[in-house]
Amino acid sequence: MPSKPRRTITDPKALRALAHPLRWKLLELITREGTATATQCAREVGESVANCSYHLNILAKYDYLEEADGGAGREKPWRLVHEGHQWTDVGLDTEGALAAEAASEAYLDFTFDEIRRRYRAASLEPEEWRLTVGVSDSNVFLTAEEAAAIHQELREIMNRHRDRTDHPALRPPGARAVHLFLSTTVAPGIKSD
């Protein structure tokens, strides 16, 4: 169970720690399972136990994971420290901005790969799930303030059932890990002639 609320990351070293695809796989796995050992991670992500252990320790060094109760060595379980993470390059120096960009690119690569993998397997799901998942997009004209308000409202909707992540007993029968991905982008400004 995360012991701290959502974290805003500004440290370039902590951001660079996120610029590795395996670390995103490990974070997603531990988010979904609540805790996991290096051995469990290796089995799930198809990497060696030693490699998973190394990357889990890097994530712990930068306050993404912490040891959970029980186990020792590579059999010690890890859990999330924070409810989630966010970052921006706004207000960061060049090193920080480049680290934020690298973290974002690694996250987007991981997320799009995960979405593609799940879509390829969608036909194997029961009809009730095939009718539920999907992609939707919109292009609307908004001010920066309106876009921020919509983003906040959507985050609130996405977080309605957050307590089920930390407390499995609250999950109703048939509940599964569902990935909700929110991306807000803005088209480049039109330059005047």
C-alpha positions as CSV (number, residue, x, y, z in Angstrom):
1,M,0.0,0.0,0.0
2,P,1.5,3.4,-1.0
3,S,2.6,5.2,2.1
4,K,2.7,8.7,0.5
5,P,0.4,10.6,-1.9
6,R,1.1,11.3,-5.5
7,R,4.6,12.6,-6.1
8,T,5.8,15.5,-8.2
9,I,9.3,14.7,-9.4
10,T,11.8,17.6,-10.1
11,D,15.1,15.9,-9.4
12,P,17.0,15.1,-12.6
13,K,18.5,12.0,-11.2
14,A,15.1,10.7,-10.0
15,L,13.7,11.5,-13.5
16,R,16.5,9.7,-15.2
17,A,15.8,6.6,-13.1
18,L,12.5,6.4,-15.0
19,A,14.2,6.6,-18.4
20,H,14.5,2.8,-18.6
21,P,11.8,0.5,-20.1
22,L,12.3,-2.4,-17.6
23,R,11.7,0.0,-14.7
24,W,8.3,0.9,-16.1
25,K,7.5,-2.8,-16.4
26,L,8.5,-3.4,-12.8
27,L,6.5,-0.4,-11.6
28,E,3.4,-1.5,-13.5
29,L,3.7,-5.1,-12.2
30,I,4.0,-3.9,-8.5
31,T,1.2,-1.4,-9.0
32,R,-1.0,-4.3,-10.3
33,E,0.1,-6.9,-7.7
34,G,0.6,-4.7,-4.7
35,T,4.0,-6.3,-3.9
36,A,6.5,-8.5,-5.8
37,T,9.9,-10.0,-5.3
38,A,12.7,-9.9,-7.8
39,T,12.0,-13.6,-8.6
40,Q,8.3,-12.9,-9.2
41,C,9.3,-9.9,-11.4
42,A,11.7,-11.9,-13.4
43,R,9.1,-14.6,-14.1
44,E,6.6,-12.0,-15.2
45,V,8.8,-9.7,-17.3
46,G,11.1,-12.4,-18.8
47,E,14.3,-11.0,-17.4
48,S,16.9,-12.5,-15.0
49,V,16.4,-12.3,-11.3
50,A,19.7,-10.4,-10.9
51,N,18.6,-7.8,-13.5
52,C,15.3,-7.3,-11.9
53,S,16.9,-7.1,-8.5
54,Y,19.3,-4.4,-9.8
55,H,16.5,-2.3,-11.3
56,L,14.3,-2.7,-8.2
57,N,17.1,-1.4,-6.1
58,I,17.5,1.6,-8.4
59,L,13.8,2.4,-8.1
60,A,14.1,2.1,-4.3
61,K,17.2,4.4,-4.3
62,Y,15.1,7.2,-5.9
63,D,12.0,6.6,-3.7
64,Y,9.7,4.8,-6.1
65,L,9.7,1.5,-4.2
66,E,10.4,0.3,-0.7
67,E,10.8,-3.0,1.0
68,A,7.6,-4.5,2.1
69,D,7.3,-6.9,5.1
70,G,8.7,-10.4,4.8
71,G,11.5,-12.1,2.8
72,A,15.1,-11.3,2.4
73,G,17.6,-10.8,-0.4
74,R,16.1,-11.4,-3.8
75,E,13.0,-12.8,-2.1
76,K,12.2,-9.6,-0.3
77,P,8.9,-8.1,-1.5
78,W,8.8,-4.6,-2.9
79,R,5.9,-2.1,-2.8
80,L,5.2,1.4,-4.1
81,V,6.1,4.3,-2.0
82,H,3.8,6.8,-3.7
83,E,0.2,6.7,-5.1
84,G,1.6,7.9,-8.4
85,H,4.0,10.2,-10.1
86,Q,3.9,13.3,-12.2
87,W,6.6,15.6,-13.7
88,T,7.0,18.5,-16.1
89,D,9.9,20.3,-17.5
90,V,8.4,23.7,-16.4
91,G,10.8,25.5,-14.1
92,L,13.6,23.0,-14.5
93,D,17.1,23.8,-15.8
94,T,18.4,22.2,-19.0
95,E,19.6,19.0,-17.2
96,G,16.2,18.6,-15.5
97,A,14.2,19.4,-18.7
98,L,16.2,16.7,-20.6
99,A,15.7,14.2,-17.8
100,A,12.0,14.9,-17.8
101,E,11.9,14.4,-21.6
102,A,13.8,11.1,-21.2
103,A,11.4,9.9,-18.5
104,S,8.4,10.9,-20.6
105,E,9.7,9.1,-23.7
106,A,10.4,5.9,-21.8
107,Y,6.9,6.1,-20.1
108,L,5.2,6.6,-23.5
109,D,7.2,3.8,-25.2
110,F,6.2,1.4,-22.3
111,T,2.6,2.6,-22.3
112,F,2.0,2.4,-26.1
113,D,3.7,-1.1,-26.2
114,E,1.4,-2.2,-23.3
115,I,-1.7,-0.8,-25.1
116,R,-0.7,-2.6,-28.4
117,R,0.0,-5.9,-26.6
118,R,-3.4,-5.7,-24.8
119,Y,-5.3,-4.8,-28.1
120,R,-3.7,-7.8,-29.9
121,A,-5.0,-10.1,-27.1
122,A,-8.5,-8.4,-26.9
123,S,-10.2,-11.0,-29.1
124,L,-9.4,-13.5,-26.3
125,E,-11.4,-11.6,-23.8
126,P,-15.1,-12.2,-22.9
127,E,-17.5,-10.0,-24.9
128,E,-18.3,-7.9,-21.8
129,W,-14.6,-6.7,-21.6
130,R,-14.3,-6.3,-25.4
131,L,-17.3,-3.9,-25.3
132,T,-15.8,-2.0,-22.4
133,V,-12.2,-1.2,-23.6
134,G,-11.3,1.0,-26.5
135,V,-9.8,4.2,-27.7
136,S,-11.5,7.6,-27.9
137,D,-10.1,11.0,-28.9
138,S,-11.3,14.5,-29.3
139,N,-9.9,17.7,-30.7
140,V,-11.5,20.8,-29.1
141,F,-10.5,24.4,-28.8
142,L,-9.7,25.3,-25.2
143,T,-7.8,27.9,-23.2
144,A,-4.9,26.6,-21.1
145,E,-7.1,27.1,-18.0
146,E,-10.0,25.1,-19.5
147,A,-7.6,22.3,-20.6
148,A,-6.2,22.2,-17.0
149,A,-9.7,22.0,-15.5
150,I,-10.7,19.1,-17.8
151,H,-7.5,17.3,-17.1
152,Q,-8.2,17.6,-13.3
153,E,-11.8,16.5,-13.7
154,L,-10.7,13.4,-15.7
155,R,-8.0,12.6,-13.1
156,E,-10.7,12.8,-10.4
157,I,-12.9,10.3,-12.3
158,M,-9.9,8.0,-12.9
159,N,-9.2,8.1,-9.1
160,R,-12.7,7.2,-7.9
161,H,-11.7,3.6,-7.3
162,R,-8.0,4.1,-6.4
163,D,-8.7,2.6,-2.9
164,R,-9.1,-0.8,-4.6
165,T,-5.5,-0.7,-5.7
166,D,-4.3,-0.4,-2.1
167,H,-7.0,-2.6,-0.5
168,P,-7.8,-5.7,-2.5
169,A,-10.6,-6.7,-0.2
170,L,-12.6,-3.7,-1.7
171,R,-12.5,-5.1,-5.2
172,P,-15.8,-6.5,-6.3
173,P,-16.0,-10.0,-7.9
174,G,-14.8,-9.8,-11.5
175,A,-12.7,-6.7,-11.0
176,R,-9.5,-6.6,-13.0
177,A,-6.6,-4.2,-13.4
178,V,-7.8,-1.7,-16.0
179,H,-5.2,0.8,-17.4
180,L,-6.7,4.3,-17.9
181,F,-4.3,6.5,-19.9
182,L,-4.8,10.2,-20.0
183,S,-2.8,12.4,-22.4
184,T,-3.4,16.0,-23.0
185,T,-1.4,17.6,-25.8
186,V,-1.6,21.0,-27.6
187,A,-1.1,21.7,-31.3
188,P,1.8,24.0,-32.1
189,G,0.9,27.6,-32.1
190,I,0.3,29.2,-35.5
191,K,3.0,31.7,-36.3
192,S,1.8,35.0,-37.8
193,D,3.2,36.0,-41.2
